[in-house]
C-alpha cells in the first residue's frame, strides 16, 4: 500500500478559542468531501459512503496542543484508510490552521490522486479551512459538490494532457 501526505496552512482572522470550538465539530467541516454522510454519531464521528463503500470517521483531540486527528477506517475497521490532522496555533492576525492529510491506497487510489494532483488535494484542504472560518464567523460550511469535484479532476486531466503533448 502506498501513501501520499499533503500539508497546507492558512491564517484566518478568528480567535484561537473560536477555532478550537469549531474544530470539535469535525463532522461539519467537509473533511471527507465526495463521501456522503449516511450516519452522524456525534459532532466528531460519522459514517460515510461512496459508491457502495463505507468508511467510519472518528476524531481524537489533544486539548493542550489544540490538535485534532480524524481517522477514517474501512467498513470492517481493519485498516486505516486516510487521516487528517488539524492544528490551531495563535498567530498575529488570528489563528493559523495547519492541515495535514495522509491518503493511503493501492494502485488505483494512487492513480486517481495523480489525476487530481496537488491542486485537487489543496482545494479539498483549503475548503476545510474555509469551513472552519465560516463556522467561526456565523456562516455555513460548504460541501464541495460532485460537480465541483469533477471539475477539479477535469482541470487536472487537461493539465496532464498539455504536459504530455508538449
Secondary structure as GFF3:
##gff-version 3
##sequence-region A 1 166
A	DSSP	beta_strand	2	12	.	.	.	ID=ss1
A	DSSP	alpha_helix	16	23	.	.	.	ID=ss2
A	DSSP	three_ten_helix	26	28	.	.	.	ID=ss3
A	DSSP	beta_strand	36	42	.	.	.	ID=ss4
A	DSSP	beta_strand	45	50	.	.	.	ID=ss5
A	DSSP	beta_strand	53	62	.	.	.	ID=ss6
A	DSSP	beta_strand	67	74	.	.	.	ID=ss7
A	DSSP	beta_strand	80	91	.	.	.	ID=ss8
A	DSSP	beta_strand	94	105	.	.	.	ID=ss9
A	DSSP	alpha_helix	107	136	.	.	.	ID=ss10
A	DSSP	alpha_helix	146	164	.	.	.	ID=ss11
###
